[in-house]
Amino acid sequence: MKPEISIIGAGLAGCEAAWQAVQHGCQVRLYEMKPHSFSPAHSSPKLAELVCSNSLRSNAPTSAVGLLKEEMRRLGSLLIRVADETAVPAGQALAVDREQFAERITKTMEQHPSIEIIHEEQTQLQAAPDSPVILATGPLTSEAMAESLAEITGEERLAFYDAIAPIVTEESLNMDIIYSKDRWQDGPGDYLNCPFDKEQYLHFIEELGNADTVPLKEFEDEKYFEGCLPIEVMRARGEDTLRYGPMKPVGLRDPKTGRDPYAVVQLRKENREGSLLNLVGFQTKLTYPEQKRLFRLIPGMEDVDFVRLGSIHRNTFVCAPALLQESLQLKSNPAIYLAGQLSGVEGYVESTAMGLLAGMNACRTLTGKAVITPPPVTALGALITHLTRTDPANFQPSNVNFGLFPAWEKKVPKKLRGEKRMERGLVALAEWQGQLSRESA
């Protein structure tokens, strides 16, 4: 019988970890509490549910997140392959039809002979050297499991708050006002753009500044991830903050008027048909009535129909530099691996990447092989460096970015840095893969 690994949580990281584990010769028991119980942000019984945006961000390998995706493709990532197969038009970004994506991942997990899915909630974390556990319960880890983890690590868990953007129907939009265009590109694009003049923008942000928000519960602290701020929090930072953020009009000249708008709200496809769209960067904790009132002030959205409104939810993560080894094993108990956002990364792709590495390492350990860590010049290695070598006193979750990579040994022109990072990272990854193949031979 194959050696067995238990994985708790069948989100992005858990499913990727399961796939990697079985590909490397192990059996998996995959625990998922749905459909018997749902977190505040989940609604689908399917595995690998995308709860925020449907975008996995840039697909260009000269960007940090694009490079991370390419590395994962070369390492046999199931989730990135399925994302490619279920992609919807989104300019240079990789966005997916979330229903098709989750459906294909769920079927793959259910049909694999080496994966047993157990639909029950796990509240205690127990592991031994011959029965390792990958904890991939995600940013909405239950109180009971978080407390169990805190008991094992001796560290208090940390929490910040992430927000979900609304989804609207395409047929309810006023296309006499809204236009298709990708930033800086000629001709129609994959994004729909709602243009504001100065008067409209100032009125919108004034109403936004006075709008009612959902109050935090007594046990919650107002602590947001900087890469996913609610629009009302950005508005409070100044009149032009939104206009230099998600409402940036640069490169989006209106072909109907020939003029540059003062500000723009962009809409991105949620499904392949384009019948559903989300408001790019418009995560919010406004009350539902206020969302309906305010977002209908957006030009072209006066009579819009909402499929989903924005909401706020808690993200839980550990102080990775104090707790994790480079292999994603707990220092206090190496039979326990952390994957996904719980490990201290931020974003769909980064969470999946940690699942990939945790699945590989857990199976390698169980089959008598040494754990592995990708080279630091790769996007995968840069994330591990961030998780394990940051000053614990200053640690915060992060998306992958080139600031996490090793410093240049000599000056590189800014316009060439992305290309050079890509070349250096992919060469190092290939050499690392070659070394692993020789070790296995």
C-alpha positions as CSV (number, residue, x, y, z in Angstrom):
1,M,0.0,0.0,0.0
2,K,1.2,3.5,-0.8
3,P,2.2,5.8,2.0
4,E,-0.6,8.1,3.1
5,I,-0.9,11.8,3.6
6,S,-3.8,13.6,5.2
7,I,-4.7,17.0,3.8
8,I,-7.2,19.3,5.6
9,G,-8.9,21.7,3.3
10,A,-9.8,21.2,-0.4
11,G,-9.4,24.7,-1.6
12,L,-6.8,25.8,-4.2
13,A,-3.8,24.8,-2.0
14,G,-5.3,21.6,-0.7
15,C,-6.3,20.3,-4.1
16,E,-2.9,21.2,-5.6
17,A,-1.1,19.5,-2.6
18,A,-3.2,16.4,-3.1
19,W,-2.4,16.3,-6.8
20,Q,1.4,16.7,-6.2
21,A,1.4,14.1,-3.5
22,V,-0.3,11.4,-5.7
23,Q,1.9,12.3,-8.6
24,H,4.9,11.6,-6.4
25,G,3.7,8.2,-5.3
26,C,1.6,8.8,-2.2
27,Q,-2.1,8.1,-1.2
28,V,-4.1,11.1,0.0
29,R,-7.0,11.5,2.4
30,L,-8.5,14.9,1.6
31,Y,-10.7,16.4,4.2
32,E,-13.3,19.0,3.3
33,M,-16.1,20.3,5.5
34,K,-18.3,21.4,2.6
35,P,-21.2,20.7,1.9
36,H,-22.0,20.1,5.6
37,S,-20.6,23.4,6.7
38,F,-19.6,26.6,4.9
39,S,-17.3,29.5,5.8
40,P,-18.7,33.0,5.7
41,A,-17.3,33.5,2.2
42,H,-18.0,30.2,0.5
43,S,-21.3,29.1,-1.1
44,S,-20.5,26.4,-3.6
45,P,-20.2,22.7,-2.6
46,K,-17.5,22.3,-5.2
47,L,-13.8,22.1,-4.3
48,A,-11.3,24.8,-5.3
49,E,-14.0,27.5,-5.1
50,L,-12.8,31.0,-6.0
51,V,-14.5,33.4,-3.6
52,C,-13.0,36.8,-4.5
53,S,-12.0,37.7,-8.0
54,N,-11.9,35.2,-10.9
55,S,-8.5,36.6,-12.0
56,L,-5.2,35.0,-11.4
57,R,-3.6,38.3,-12.4
58,S,-0.9,38.8,-15.1
59,N,0.0,35.8,-17.4
60,A,3.1,37.6,-18.7
61,P,6.2,35.6,-17.6
62,T,8.1,38.9,-17.4
63,S,5.9,39.8,-14.4
64,A,6.5,38.1,-11.0
65,V,3.1,36.4,-10.8
66,G,3.3,35.4,-14.5
67,L,6.7,33.9,-13.9
68,L,5.3,32.0,-10.9
69,K,2.6,30.5,-13.1
70,E,5.1,29.5,-15.7
71,E,7.2,27.8,-13.1
72,M,4.2,25.9,-11.8
73,R,3.3,24.8,-15.3
74,R,6.7,23.3,-15.7
75,L,6.4,21.5,-12.3
76,G,3.1,19.9,-13.4
77,S,0.6,22.1,-11.5
78,L,-3.0,20.8,-11.9
79,L,-4.7,24.0,-11.0
80,I,-2.7,26.2,-13.4
81,R,-3.4,23.7,-16.2
82,V,-7.1,23.8,-15.5
83,A,-7.0,27.6,-15.2
84,D,-5.5,27.7,-18.7
85,E,-8.2,25.3,-20.0
86,T,-11.0,27.3,-18.5
87,A,-9.7,30.8,-19.2
88,V,-11.9,33.7,-20.2
89,P,-10.7,36.8,-22.1
90,A,-9.0,39.2,-19.7
91,G,-6.2,41.0,-21.7
92,Q,-2.8,40.0,-20.4
93,A,-4.3,38.5,-17.2
94,L,-5.3,34.9,-16.7
95,A,-8.9,34.9,-15.6
96,V,-11.1,31.8,-15.4
97,D,-14.8,30.8,-15.6
98,R,-15.0,30.0,-11.9
99,E,-17.8,27.4,-12.3
100,Q,-16.0,25.4,-15.0
101,F,-12.7,25.7,-13.0
102,A,-14.1,24.4,-9.8
103,E,-16.1,21.7,-11.6
104,R,-13.0,20.3,-13.3
105,I,-10.9,20.3,-10.2
106,T,-13.7,18.6,-8.2
107,K,-14.0,15.8,-10.8
108,T,-10.3,15.3,-11.0
109,M,-10.1,14.9,-7.2
110,E,-13.2,12.7,-7.0
111,Q,-12.1,10.4,-9.8
112,H,-8.4,9.9,-8.9
113,P,-7.9,6.3,-7.4
114,S,-5.3,7.5,-5.0
115,I,-7.4,10.3,-3.5
116,E,-10.1,9.7,-0.9
117,I,-12.3,12.7,-0.2
118,I,-13.9,12.8,3.3
119,H,-16.6,15.4,3.8
120,E,-16.3,16.3,7.4
121,E,-14.9,19.2,9.4
122,Q,-11.6,18.7,11.2
123,T,-11.1,20.7,14.4
124,Q,-7.9,19.1,15.8
125,L,-4.5,19.0,14.3
126,Q,-2.7,15.7,14.9
127,A,0.3,14.3,13.0
128,A,3.1,11.8,13.4
129,P,6.2,11.1,11.2
130,D,4.6,8.2,9.5
131,S,1.2,10.1,9.1
132,P,2.0,13.7,8.0
133,V,-0.7,16.3,7.7
134,I,-0.9,19.3,5.3
135,L,-3.0,22.0,6.8
136,A,-4.6,24.0,3.9
137,T,-7.7,25.4,5.6
138,G,-7.1,28.8,4.1
139,P,-7.7,32.3,5.3
140,L,-11.0,31.4,6.9
141,T,-9.7,28.7,9.1
142,S,-12.2,27.9,11.8
143,E,-11.7,29.1,15.4
144,A,-11.3,25.5,16.6
145,M,-8.6,24.6,14.1
146,A,-6.8,27.9,14.6
147,E,-6.7,27.3,18.3
148,S,-5.4,23.8,17.8
149,L,-2.6,25.2,15.6
150,A,-1.8,27.9,18.1
151,E,-1.5,25.2,20.8
152,I,1.0,23.3,18.7
153,T,3.1,26.3,17.6
154,G,3.0,28.2,20.9
155,E,2.3,31.3,18.8
156,E,-0.9,33.4,18.7
157,R,-2.5,33.5,15.3
158,L,-2.7,36.7,13.4
159,A,-5.6,38.0,11.3
160,F,-6.3,40.7,8.7
161,Y,-9.4,41.4,6.6
162,D,-9.9,40.8,2.9
163,A,-12.8,42.0,0.8
164,I,-14.9,40.6,-2.1
165,A,-15.9,42.7,-5.2
166,P,-19.4,42.7,-6.6
167,I,-20.5,40.9,-9.8
168,V,-23.1,42.3,-12.2
169,T,-24.9,41.2,-15.3
170,E,-23.7,42.3,-18.8
171,E,-27.3,42.7,-20.1
172,S,-28.1,45.3,-17.5
173,L,-25.3,47.7,-18.5
174,N,-25.7,50.8,-20.7
175,M,-23.4,50.2,-23.6
176,D,-24.1,53.6,-25.1
177,I,-21.9,54.9,-22.3
178,I,-19.6,52.0,-21.5
179,Y,-16.9,51.0,-24.0
180,S,-14.5,48.0,-24.5
181,K,-10.7,48.7,-24.2
182,D,-7.6,47.4,-22.7
183,R,-5.1,49.9,-21.2
184,W,-2.8,51.4,-23.8
185,Q,-4.0,49.1,-26.6
186,D,-5.7,50.1,-29.8
187,G,-9.1,48.7,-30.7
188,P,-11.7,46.9,-28.5
189,G,-10.3,45.0,-25.5
190,D,-11.4,42.5,-22.9
191,Y,-12.3,45.0,-20.3
192,L,-15.5,47.2,-20.2
193,N,-14.9,50.7,-19.0
194,C,-17.3,53.1,-17.3
195,P,-16.0,56.6,-17.8
196,F,-16.3,59.5,-15.3
197,D,-15.9,63.2,-15.9
198,K,-14.6,65.2,-13.0
199,E,-18.0,66.3,-11.7
200,Q,-19.3,62.7,-11.7
201,Y,-16.1,61.4,-10.0
202,L,-16.2,64.1,-7.2
203,H,-19.9,63.3,-6.6
204,F,-19.2,59.6,-6.5
205,I,-16.4,59.8,-3.9
206,E,-18.4,62.3,-1.8
207,E,-21.3,59.8,-1.6
208,L,-18.8,57.0,-1.0
209,G,-17.2,58.9,1.9
210,N,-20.6,59.3,3.6
211,A,-21.9,55.8,2.9
212,D,-22.7,53.3,5.6
213,T,-20.4,50.3,6.1
214,V,-20.8,47.0,7.9
215,P,-19.4,47.4,11.4
216,L,-16.6,45.0,12.5
217,K,-17.5,42.5,15.2
218,E,-16.2,43.0,18.7
219,F,-13.5,40.4,18.2
220,E,-12.3,41.9,14.9
221,D,-9.5,44.5,14.4
222,E,-9.5,46.8,11.4
223,K,-6.3,45.4,9.7
224,Y,-6.4,45.1,5.9
225,F,-4.0,43.7,3.3
226,E,-2.6,46.7,1.4
227,G,-3.0,44.9,-1.9
228,C,-6.7,44.4,-1.5
229,L,-8.1,47.5,0.3
230,P,-11.8,48.2,0.4
231,I,-12.6,51.2,-1.8
232,E,-14.0,53.2,1.1
233,V,-10.7,52.8,2.9
234,M,-8.9,54.1,-0.2
235,R,-11.3,56.9,-0.4
236,A,-10.6,58.0,3.2
237,R,-6.9,58.4,2.2
238,G,-7.6,61.3,-0.2
239,E,-9.6,62.6,-3.1
240,D,-7.3,61.2,-5.8
241,T,-6.4,57.9,-4.2
242,L,-9.0,55.9,-6.2
243,R,-8.2,57.8,-9.3
244,Y,-4.6,56.6,-9.0
245,G,-5.7,53.1,-8.0
246,P,-8.6,51.0,-9.3
247,M,-10.2,53.9,-11.1
248,K,-7.0,55.0,-12.9
249,P,-8.0,56.3,-16.4
250,V,-4.5,56.3,-17.9
251,G,-4.4,54.6,-21.3
252,L,-8.2,54.2,-21.6
253,R,-9.2,57.0,-23.9
254,D,-12.9,56.8,-24.8
255,P,-13.3,55.9,-28.5
256,K,-16.8,57.3,-28.5
257,T,-15.8,60.8,-27.5
258,G,-12.1,60.8,-28.3
259,R,-11.4,62.2,-24.8
260,D,-9.5,60.8,-21.8
261,P,-12.0,60.2,-18.9
262,Y,-11.2,61.7,-15.5
263,A,-11.6,58.3,-13.9
264,V,-12.8,54.8,-14.9
265,V,-14.4,51.8,-13.4
266,Q,-13.4,48.6,-15.2
267,L,-15.5,45.5,-15.5
268,R,-13.9,42.1,-16.2
269,K,-15.6,38.9,-17.5
270,E,-16.6,36.4,-14.8
271,N,-17.5,33.6,-17.3
272,R,-16.6,32.7,-20.9
273,E,-19.9,34.0,-22.2
274,G,-19.3,37.4,-20.7
275,S,-22.7,37.5,-19.2
276,L,-21.3,38.2,-15.7
277,L,-18.7,40.8,-14.9
278,N,-16.9,41.9,-11.7
279,L,-15.9,45.4,-10.7
280,V,-12.2,45.4,-10.9
281,G,-10.6,46.5,-7.6
282,F,-14.0,47.3,-6.0
283,Q,-13.8,45.1,-3.0
284,T,-15.9,46.7,-0.2
285,K,-17.4,46.4,3.2
286,L,-20.3,48.8,2.4
287,T,-23.7,47.7,3.4
288,Y,-25.7,46.0,0.7
289,P,-28.2,48.8,0.3
290,E,-25.4,51.3,0.0
291,Q,-23.6,49.2,-2.6
292,K,-26.7,49.1,-4.8
293,R,-27.2,52.9,-4.4
294,L,-23.6,53.9,-4.9
295,F,-22.6,51.6,-7.7
296,R,-25.6,52.7,-9.7
297,L,-24.0,56.2,-9.7
298,I,-21.3,54.7,-12.0
299,P,-21.8,55.9,-15.6
300,G,-23.4,53.1,-17.6
301,M,-24.5,51.2,-14.5
302,E,-27.6,53.2,-13.6
303,D,-29.9,50.2,-13.9
304,V,-27.4,47.4,-13.2
305,D,-28.5,44.1,-11.8
306,F,-26.2,42.6,-9.1
307,V,-25.5,38.9,-9.0
308,R,-23.3,39.2,-5.9
309,L,-22.6,42.1,-3.6
310,G,-19.3,42.8,-1.9
311,S,-18.5,41.5,1.6
312,I,-15.7,41.4,4.1
313,H,-14.2,38.4,5.7
314,R,-11.3,37.5,8.0
315,N,-8.0,36.1,6.8
316,T,-6.0,34.0,9.2
317,F,-2.2,33.3,8.8
318,V,0.8,32.4,10.9
319,C,3.9,34.4,11.5
320,A,5.8,32.2,9.0
321,P,9.4,33.3,9.8
322,A,9.0,32.2,13.4
323,L,7.2,29.0,12.7
324,L,8.0,27.5,9.3
325,Q,11.0,25.7,7.8
326,E,11.8,26.3,4.1
327,S,10.1,23.0,3.3
328,L,6.8,24.4,4.8
329,Q,7.1,22.1,7.8
330,L,6.4,23.5,11.2
331,K,9.6,23.9,13.2
332,S,7.8,22.6,16.3
333,N,6.4,19.5,14.5
334,P,7.9,18.6,11.1
335,A,5.1,16.2,10.5
336,I,2.8,19.2,9.9
337,Y,3.0,21.2,6.7
338,L,1.2,24.5,6.1
339,A,0.0,25.4,2.6
340,G,-2.0,28.2,1.1
341,Q,-2.8,31.6,2.6
342,L,-2.5,30.2,6.1
343,S,1.3,29.9,5.5
344,G,1.6,33.6,5.0
345,V,1.3,34.3,1.3
346,E,-1.4,36.3,-0.4
347,G,-3.3,35.5,-3.6
348,Y,-4.7,32.6,-5.5
349,V,-1.6,31.7,-7.4
350,E,0.7,32.1,-4.4
351,S,-1.6,29.9,-2.2
352,T,-1.7,27.2,-4.9
353,A,2.1,27.4,-5.2
354,M,2.5,26.7,-1.5
355,G,0.2,23.7,-1.9
356,L,2.4,22.5,-4.7
357,L,5.5,22.6,-2.6
358,A,3.9,21.2,0.5
359,G,2.5,18.2,-1.4
360,M,5.8,17.5,-3.0
361,N,7.8,17.8,0.3
362,A,5.3,15.8,2.4
363,C,5.4,12.9,-0.1
364,R,9.2,13.1,-0.4
365,T,9.6,12.9,3.4
366,L,7.2,10.0,3.6
367,T,9.1,8.1,0.9
368,G,12.5,8.6,2.4
369,K,13.7,11.5,0.2
370,A,15.1,14.9,1.2
371,V,12.8,17.9,1.2
372,I,13.4,20.4,-1.5
373,T,13.4,24.2,-1.9
374,P,13.4,26.0,-5.2
375,P,16.3,28.3,-6.0
376,P,15.8,31.8,-4.5
377,V,16.0,33.4,-8.0
378,T,12.8,31.6,-9.0
379,A,9.4,33.1,-8.0
380,L,8.7,30.0,-5.9
381,G,12.0,30.3,-4.1
382,A,11.5,34.1,-3.6
383,L,8.2,33.3,-1.8
384,I,9.8,30.8,0.4
385,T,12.6,33.3,1.2
386,H,9.9,35.8,2.2
387,L,8.2,33.3,4.4
388,T,11.3,32.1,6.2
389,R,13.8,34.9,6.2
390,T,11.8,38.0,6.9
391,D,12.1,39.6,10.3
392,P,9.3,38.1,12.3
393,A,8.6,41.4,14.0
394,N,7.8,42.9,10.6
395,F,6.2,40.0,8.8
396,Q,3.1,40.5,6.7
397,P,1.5,38.3,4.0
398,S,2.6,39.2,0.5
399,N,1.8,38.6,-3.1
400,V,4.8,37.5,-5.2
401,N,6.7,40.5,-6.5
402,F,10.2,41.2,-7.8
403,G,11.1,43.0,-4.5
404,L,11.2,39.5,-2.9
405,F,13.9,38.3,-5.3
406,P,17.6,38.5,-4.7
407,A,19.2,41.9,-5.4
408,W,20.9,42.3,-8.7
409,E,24.6,41.7,-8.7
410,K,25.1,44.5,-11.2
411,K,22.8,47.2,-12.4
412,V,20.1,46.2,-14.9
413,P,18.1,48.8,-16.9
414,K,14.5,49.0,-15.6
415,K,12.9,48.1,-18.9
416,L,14.9,44.8,-19.0
417,R,14.4,43.7,-15.4
418,G,11.3,41.6,-16.0
419,E,12.8,39.8,-18.9
420,K,16.0,39.2,-17.0
421,R,14.2,37.9,-14.0
422,M,12.2,35.5,-16.2
423,E,15.4,34.2,-18.0
424,R,17.3,33.8,-14.7
425,G,14.4,32.2,-12.9
426,L,13.5,29.7,-15.7
427,V,17.1,28.7,-16.2
428,A,17.6,28.1,-12.5
429,L,14.3,26.1,-12.3
430,A,15.4,23.9,-15.2
431,E,18.8,23.2,-13.6
432,W,17.0,22.4,-10.3
433,Q,14.6,20.1,-12.0
434,G,17.5,18.3,-13.7
435,Q,19.2,17.8,-10.4
436,L,16.0,16.3,-8.9
437,S,15.7,14.0,-11.9
438,R,19.2,12.8,-11.5
439,E,18.7,12.1,-7.8
440,S,15.6,10.0,-8.6
441,A,17.3,8.0,-11.3
